[in-house]
Every structure is written in structure tokens, then in C-alpha cells.
Amino acid sequence: MRDRRFSARVSLPFHARLKGVDTEGKAFMEDTRIEDLSVAGVRLRLTRSILEGSNVSLAVRLSVTPEKSPALRLAARGTVRRTEPRQDGTWGVAVEFTRRRVL
């Protein structure tokens, strides 16, 4: 299988907060960690399932230093492109950015 990625990815455990609607139609907000991040999107782990094609918003602290240290933040909106159930009961979720900005 050929890799279709067009941009480099970084794999750092940045803290993130994702807002969306789960498969039961309930709005949620979940704190999580990034698995990898690129200019085009993000992959993260959630404790709930979410539908492919749904829209989400995301805030990421772009630092692995303690919370009280100054850090850049990424604010983004995106579309869920892939979900994968994991053996531990969590879900791997890939989000393609539709809007993003660094604060």
C-alpha cells in the first residue's frame, strides 16, 4: 500500500481538546493527546466513537513542557476522515483540517 501523505508528520504527545458530536448524536468535549500532527491534519485517540465525515473543532497546546510555561496553540476545525476501533476500547481518529491557525 502506497503512503498518500503529502506533508511531514511529527509524533509528539501534545495535549489537545476535541469538540464534536458522537455516534449517538451527543455533543462532547474530550481532552486527549495527539498521536501525530501535520500541516494537513491530526491523528488522536478518543474514548468514544465518532462518525466519519463529521465536523469537529480542536485546540492543541504545541509544547510538551509543563502547562504553566508559555506555548504556541493551534486552533483548528476539521472533518473526521477515518476512525479505527482499538483493542483497548478507544478509537483512533484521523482529522483533516479545513481551517487552522496558530495563536
C-alpha positions in Angstrom: 0.0 0.0 0.0 1.4 3.4 -1.0 1.7 6.2 1.5 -0.6 9.1 0.3 0.7 11.7 2.8 1.7 15.0 1.2 3.3 16.6 4.3 5.7 15.6 7.1 4.3 14.5 10.4 5.5 14.9 13.9 4.8 12.4 16.7 4.9 14.3 20.0 2.4 13.9 22.8 0.8 17.3 22.6 -2.3 17.9 24.8 -5.4 18.5 22.8 -9.1 19.2 23.4 -11.6 18.0 20.7 -15.2 19.1 20.5 -17.8 17.3 18.3 -20.8 15.0 18.2 -20.5 11.3 18.9 -22.3 8.4 17.1 -25.2 8.7 19.5 -25.8 12.4 18.5 -24.5 13.7 21.8 -22.2 16.8 21.8 -19.0 16.2 23.7 -15.6 17.7 24.6 -12.7 15.4 25.3 -9.2 16.1 26.5 -6.7 13.8 24.8 -3.2 13.6 23.4 -2.0 13.8 19.8 -0.6 10.7 18.1 0.8 12.7 15.1 0.3 16.1 13.6 0.9 17.6 10.1 0.0 20.7 8.3 -2.9 18.9 6.8 -4.4 17.1 9.8 -4.0 15.2 13.0 -4.4 11.7 14.4 -5.5 11.2 18.0 -7.2 8.8 20.4 -10.7 9.2 21.8 -12.7 7.2 24.4 -15.8 7.4 22.2 -16.7 6.7 18.6 -17.4 9.5 16.2 -18.8 9.3 12.6 -16.5 9.6 9.6 -17.4 12.9 7.8 -18.5 14.7 11.0 -17.1 18.2 11.7 -15.0 18.8 14.8 -13.1 21.6 16.4 -9.7 21.2 18.1 -7.3 23.1 20.3 -3.8 21.9 20.7 -1.0 23.1 23.1 2.1 22.9 20.9 4.5 22.1 23.7 5.5 19.2 25.9 6.7 21.5 28.7 4.6 22.0 31.9 1.2 23.7 31.5 2.4 26.9 33.2 5.1 27.5 30.6 4.2 29.8 27.6 3.5 27.8 24.4 2.0 28.3 21.0 -1.5 26.9 20.5 -3.2 25.6 17.4 -6.9 26.2 16.9 -8.5 24.2 14.1 -11.7 22.9 12.6 -11.7 19.8 10.5 -13.5 16.7 9.1 -13.2 13.2 10.5 -11.7 11.1 7.7 -11.1 7.8 9.4 -12.0 6.1 12.7 -10.4 2.8 13.9 -11.5 0.8 17.0 -8.6 -0.2 19.2 -8.2 -3.3 21.3 -8.1 -1.2 24.5 -11.7 0.1 23.8 -10.5 3.5 22.5 -10.8 4.9 19.0 -8.1 6.1 16.7 -9.4 9.2 14.8 -7.9 11.0 11.8 -9.0 14.6 11.2 -8.3 16.6 8.1 -8.1 20.3 8.8 -10.5 22.7 7.0 -9.3 25.7 8.9 -6.4 26.2 11.2 -4.4 29.0 12.9 -1.6 29.2 15.4 -2.1 31.5 18.3 
